[in-house]
Amino acid sequence: MKRPANIFGCNPPRQTVNTEVFSYRGVLIDEEGIRHGTIIEGNFEESRTEYSEYVFTPTFFNAHTHLGDAVGKDPPFMDLKSLVAPGGYKFKILESSSKENLRSALIHELEIAKSAGTSCFLDFREGGIEGLEVTSGIREIITLGRPKTMEEAEKMNCSGFGMSSIRDHDFEFLCEVRKIARRRGIFFAIHAGEMNCEDVEGALELEPDILVHMNSCPELLKRFTDRGIPIVSCIRSNAFFGLLNLKAYAVLSEYENWLLGTDNAMLFNPSVLEEMHFASLLLRKDLEVFKAGIRGFKLFSVPSGYIVFHRKKNLKNSKNLISSIVRRAGVEDIESVVLPQP
Ligand SMILES: [Zn+2]
């Protein structure tokens, strides 16, 4: 899809991050296949010589987070409505937390995921126009706000709107918010098909730029995939709520605009690497899972960095580097995360 005009976040800093210059020789694995070369000053330079010292991949793109709710980690197991519906457990915690606490909890979680190679987060920020202060100025985040009124939707300084299911909003209001997003040249994203198909037709009518879930409605997936609408799966979150659906993931894994997200930071840390470990066992398609973890950069025209993996621990004796990264690599295998360079 084409990047709307007014998206900000996940751009390179104006100045180089590292003053020291590191260089690594190795093999790069990305959506184009496998190439040998050197990472120097944040860029990959291909070479004809075959190197094997390090393994490089692009950094990971987390296409769906609610990072602010990291302030209340690891609630008891409960169903979806009890946890995330308006007035549920999550919103009680959010309402009783100051913006400062939300922001510091968010930054803490973000650092954990960054050290595991995730460099960009499409965050669905809650709490209306005031809620935007929680992510303001954090360069790894593309913020999608959730307006409470049309006035807010006009004024909000964000890269798009990230709405809940049509179940949780007035439909006329959503139609207006959709129009405002189009006019302002920013994203309109929405959740649908997480529990059942009831909120799916309405979501389709809104022609979203990004759709989250669809695990519980594989029968209507084609309506979105025919239109090329990016769809994000949050598989660990589906498991938490007892909503796993292998049939839906099998279809989605073959879709060229399929992405991975980690959903509520209250439940899971926002590391795509960990999401991939879980997804691999369920889908048994490591290459597709890997691609879903990196394709957000190209899809939304955002620069990626590189993860430099050494081979001393989990990648030692690997017969398939993609499978080893997708199934078992951890922070202990990461030599360096090279962020996008200016
Ligand atoms: Zn969500």
Boltz pocket constraint, residues with backbone or C-beta under 6 A from the ligand:
constraints:
  - pocket:
      binder: B
      contacts: [[A, 64], [A, 65], [A, 66], [A, 124], [A, 191], [A, 212], [A, 263], [A, 264]]
      max_distance: 6.0
